[in-house]
């Protein structure tokens, strides 16, 4: 009998510190950086974001999200036999954040590794976990997106520092005799690496280059809308579906204008899209599982519904996953 995989639980965690636009604007003004709530909302749709405390790491956020998802899936931690963490802000150079999370959960022996595809990371990680389950290499996987992007922001650059937040989201993906992950479509094109990057590196005990995020916003916007439409249509075609079959679109929460543009191209109403960017900001690899958990726990996203997840991020990477809950 062929093996499939299904999401059996969702969970998420946001750091306690919530920073509204007004609070961020006030902090930036002290540094001589001028912006406003209206400017941020008009261009991004963001009203607030959460920042981790100085002693919180990506694995800490991931751990708290995983406690919630394991409870939701009614799955003891010891039954997990695969851990994949999507992150661009790992706890350290190595070992992986996934290994650190594994230890915090008290799990020993199963494979654990990180995926680095920036804002597309969760879509990449979910696709990998599905492939391993379908091959028989795993039965129950924790797939996590966790980020502390506040650590790599340049708070003198108002075009980027207002966009991002910290958080974590997770799912339990289990082997099933019924299809849950219906299709996926992944891509990357390194010729666009320069338009969204954090180019620093550690060498000889020092940081070489800039350890802060850099972005060409107009170039990212132009590329993002086009590739998201392409990935959505590709993954729907693989599953022999159309956008008319969709119940929900849960895109990477980067910018409300990109999200609106994607929904319009797919002929979906805004009522069919889960939106959290207004309260979370852009949480990179955490944004899709965070939004999925919000949709599930609010009762909007229900079992049996057809859901399209899609993300685009630095690399340049992009992709989509079509699933039935």
ChimeraX attribute file (.defattr): number of C-alpha atoms within 10 A of each C-alpha:
attribute: neighborCount
match mode: 1-to-1
recipient: residues
	/A:1	4
	/A:2	10
	/A:3	17
	/A:4	22
	/A:5	26
	/A:6	23
	/A:7	24
	/A:8	20
	/A:9	23
	/A:10	30
	/A:11	29
	/A:12	29
	/A:13	23
	/A:14	22
	/A:15	19
	/A:16	11
	/A:17	12
	/A:18	17
	/A:19	17
	/A:20	17
	/A:21	21
	/A:22	15
	/A:23	12
	/A:24	18
	/A:25	19
	/A:26	16
	/A:27	13
	/A:28	20
	/A:29	13
	/A:30	9
	/A:31	10
	/A:32	10
	/A:33	14
	/A:34	13
	/A:35	18
	/A:36	16
	/A:37	17
	/A:38	14
	/A:39	12
	/A:40	19
	/A:41	17
	/A:42	12
	/A:43	13
	/A:44	21
	/A:45	21
	/A:46	28
	/A:47	21
	/A:48	24
	/A:49	27
	/A:50	22
	/A:51	22
	/A:52	23
	/A:53	13
	/A:54	7
	/A:55	6
	/A:56	13
	/A:57	21
	/A:58	27
	/A:59	28
	/A:60	22
	/A:61	24
	/A:62	29
	/A:63	26
	/A:64	21
	/A:65	26
	/A:66	28
	/A:67	18
	/A:68	19
	/A:69	24
	/A:70	22
	/A:71	14
	/A:72	16
	/A:73	17
	/A:74	12
	/A:75	16
	/A:76	10
	/A:77	17
	/A:78	11
	/A:79	13
	/A:80	22
	/A:81	18
	/A:82	25
	/A:83	24
	/A:84	28
	/A:85	34
	/A:86	33
	/A:87	32
	/A:88	24
	/A:89	23
	/A:90	22
	/A:91	19
	/A:92	11
	/A:93	9
	/A:94	9
	/A:95	12
	/A:96	20
	/A:97	27
	/A:98	29
	/A:99	22
	/A:100	20
	/A:101	24
	/A:102	25
	/A:103	12
	/A:104	14
	/A:105	15
	/A:106	9
	/A:107	17
	/A:108	13
	/A:109	9
	/A:110	15
	/A:111	15
	/A:112	20
	/A:113	18
	/A:114	22
	/A:115	22
	/A:116	20
	/A:117	25
	/A:118	28
	/A:119	33
	/A:120	34
	/A:121	32
	/A:122	36
	/A:123	28
	/A:124	28
	/A:125	26
	/A:126	27
	/A:127	20
	/A:128	16
	/A:129	24
	/A:130	28
	/A:131	17
	/A:132	17
	/A:133	22
	/A:134	18
	/A:135	13
	/A:136	13
	/A:137	12
	/A:138	21
	/A:139	22
	/A:140	24
	/A:141	27
	/A:142	28
	/A:143	30
	/A:144	35
	/A:145	38
	/A:146	37
	/A:147	34
	/A:148	30
	/A:149	24
	/A:150	23
	/A:151	17
	/A:152	17
	/A:153	21
	/A:154	17
	/A:155	17
	/A:156	14
	/A:157	14
	/A:158	17
	/A:159	16
	/A:160	16
	/A:161	19
	/A:162	28
	/A:163	25
	/A:164	25
	/A:165	30
	/A:166	32
	/A:167	33
	/A:168	34
	/A:169	36
	/A:170	34
	/A:171	29
	/A:172	27
	/A:173	28
	/A:174	24
	/A:175	22
	/A:176	17
	/A:177	11
	/A:178	12
	/A:179	16
	/A:180	22
	/A:181	22
	/A:182	20
	/A:183	20
	/A:184	26
	/A:185	21
	/A:186	19
	/A:187	15
	/A:188	17
	/A:189	11
	/A:190	10
	/A:191	9
	/A:192	16
	/A:193	16
	/A:194	15
	/A:195	17
	/A:196	19
	/A:197	20
	/A:198	18
	/A:199	14
	/A:200	14
	/A:201	11
	/A:202	11
	/A:203	9
	/A:204	6
	/A:205	6
	/A:206	9
	/A:207	11
	/A:208	12
	/A:209	12
	/A:210	14
	/A:211	17
	/A:212	16
	/A:213	19
	/A:214	20
	/A:215	15
	/A:216	13
	/A:217	12
	/A:218	10
	/A:219	12
	/A:220	18
	/A:221	14
	/A:222	11
	/A:223	13
	/A:224	23
	/A:225	19
	/A:226	14
	/A:227	18
	/A:228	26
	/A:229	19
	/A:230	17
	/A:231	22
	/A:232	26
	/A:233	17
	/A:234	21
	/A:235	24
	/A:236	22
	/A:237	13
	/A:238	14
	/A:239	14
	/A:240	11
	/A:241	15
	/A:242	15
	/A:243	19
	/A:244	9
	/A:245	12
	/A:246	19
	/A:247	19
	/A:248	24
	/A:249	27
	/A:250	25
	/A:251	27
	/A:252	33
	/A:253	31
	/A:254	28
	/A:255	19
	/A:256	21
	/A:257	15
	/A:258	21
	/A:259	23
	/A:260	16
	/A:261	16
	/A:262	22
	/A:263	23
	/A:264	13
	/A:265	15
	/A:266	18
	/A:267	11
	/A:268	18
	/A:269	12
	/A:270	14
	/A:271	11
	/A:272	16
	/A:273	20
	/A:274	21
	/A:275	23
	/A:276	24
	/A:277	26
	/A:278	18
	/A:279	17
	/A:280	28
	/A:281	26
	/A:282	28
	/A:283	30
	/A:284	34
	/A:285	37
	/A:286	33
	/A:287	34
	/A:288	31
	/A:289	29
	/A:290	30
	/A:291	26
	/A:292	28
	/A:293	22
	/A:294	20
	/A:295	20
	/A:296	16
	/A:297	14
	/A:298	10
	/A:299	10
	/A:300	15
	/A:301	20
	/A:302	16
	/A:303	12
	/A:304	11
	/A:305	14
	/A:306	20
	/A:307	24
	/A:308	22
	/A:309	23
	/A:310	29
	/A:311	32
	/A:312	32
	/A:313	24
	/A:314	26
	/A:315	22
	/A:316	24
	/A:317	24
	/A:318	27
	/A:319	29
	/A:320	32
	/A:321	25
	/A:322	24
	/A:323	22
	/A:324	19
	/A:325	18
